[in-house]
Amino acid sequence: MSNPMQSIWKQTLLCACLFNGTISLSLADESLTLSSPDFQDQGRLSLSSKCHRDGGQGLSPALDWTTAPEGTQSFVVMMQHYPKGSVEGRDAPSHYWSLWNIPADVHSLPSGNPESTGDEGADKDNRGVGFTPPCSPGTATHSYTITLYALNAAPVALGSKDSPDADWSAVMNAIEGKVLATSTLSFLN
């Protein structure tokens, strides 16, 4: 039997997300959990997702997530890295993958996203669309984060097709006020 006050607390818990000086509020939901069969949270990226220079295949990692909160209409996946000298919450990160319009009944993406689920935004270098495999320079090790967003409405400002104009800022602006829950997964490369 659950404690009624605990249930009320979970329903009213708010998460403040700071981006470019604006605060957006969304309900926190402990049930949404992002994972990958390719690597553990805080673990090393699998070879298949590394860049070709590092001997990898350059495929987006496989992702799985638990049931989303009630009212979820679609999902967004973002992968980013904050380069040296940049500050989370102040600076836009380097984005390596933006994927939106993932249907609410989808709860996983296979490696490489072969069925092209969702719509993809700009690659890291803004030369095209899709996943950019990480290539850490030399012997440096960088931390990357994949965030899954459960939305209560589609991010209509992004459209419904792949777009090289959909960079980090465009996606974050399009989902503002629509986020029901988030879950993150980090890895090293």
ABEGO torsion letter per residue (X at the ends): XBBAAAAAAAAABBBBBBBGGBBBBBBBBAABBBBBAABBBGBBBBAAABBAAAGBAGBBBBBBBBBBBBGBABBBBBBBBBBBGBBBGABBBBBABBBBGBBAABABBBBGGAAGBEBBBBBAAGABBEBBBBBBBEABBBBBBBBBBBBABBBAAAEABBBAABBAAAAAAAABGABABBBBBBBBX
